[in-house]
Every structure is written in structure tokens, then in C-alpha cells.
Amino acid sequence: MSAKTFSRAASGGARATVKQLRRMRAPLALQLPAPPPRNHVAQALALRSASSGAGRHIRSQGAQRRADRMALQRAMQQDWKD
């Protein structure tokens, strides 16, 4: 290059130095810790206990009354047969 030709960085002023610094900056690399190994059984149990269908369902009074009556009839029939 000839001595009369100026470099782009010198002719651009502050704007050129920002561009030059951008080129020099190292790429950002994030180091995240690895997540703990997943236990699928524990996840399924936690999901099941959190859902609304887990555990014993609440019976209405009519359903409870019928269940009690049917259990009594079953017990009476077994006693009758014995």
C-alpha cells in the first residue's frame, strides 16, 4: 500500500473503532451446569399426586348411601348362604 492511502479505521473516526472492537471481541459462550439426571418414575409419581384424579374420590351423599346399602345387601347374602 502506498503511504498516501489511509486505512479505513483511521478515516472513519469513532465509528471505525467501534467496528474494530466488535471484530476483536470474543464470542459469548455460556457455561451452564448440566441438569441432574432425570428419574422418570419420580416425575410420574409427582405428576400423579399433583393431578386432581389422584387419591380417593369424594363421593356424594347419595352415592355413599347406595354403596353402604349394597355392601349391607352383599354381607346379608353371604351370611344367608353360609
N, C-alpha and C positions, 0 to 999 in steps of 0.2 A: 504494500500500500504506500501511497505517496504521503509525504508529510503534510500536504495541504488538505487531505481528506480527514474530516473529523469523524470520530466514531459516533454511532447513534446515541450511545449513553451520554456523551458529553454535550451533544447538541440538544437533547430533549429536556434537560434540566431535571427538576424534581420527579417529573413523571417517569423518566427513564430509570432513575434509581429505584423507584418502587417496583418497576417491572423487573429490574435486575435482581432485587431482593426476593421477589416472588419466584424467580427461576432458581435461586440458590437455596431456598427454604426446603428442608427435607419433608417428604410426605408424612402426614399424620398417621401413625399406626397405633391403634388402641390395643392394649393388652388386657383382656378380660379374663378373670379366673374361670376355669371350667366349672360348669354346674355339677352338683353332686349326682352320682349315678341314680337313675330313676328306679324305684321299686313299684312295679305295676300293680302288685297285689295291694300294697298300702294305699296307692292312689285310688284304686277301685273301692276299697273299704271306706275311705274318707268321703268319696263321692256318694256312695250309697247311704252313709249315715247322714250326709248333709241334705239329701233329697227328701221330698215330702212323703214319699212312699215307704220310707224305711220304718221298721218297727211295727208295733201293733196298731191297727187302725182303730179309731174311736167309733164305736157303734152307737147308733141312735137308740132311743129307749124302746121303740117298737121292735127293732132287730134284736136287741138284748133280751127282751121279753120272750120273743119267739125262740131264740136259741136256748133259753132256760127251759121253756116248755118242751122243746124237742129232746133236750137232754134228759128231762124227767121221764118222758114217754119211753125213751130208749132204756133208761135204767129200770123202769117198771116192766118192760117187755123181757128184759134179761132175767129179772127176778121171777117173772111168771114162768119162763121156760125152765128155769133151774129147779 
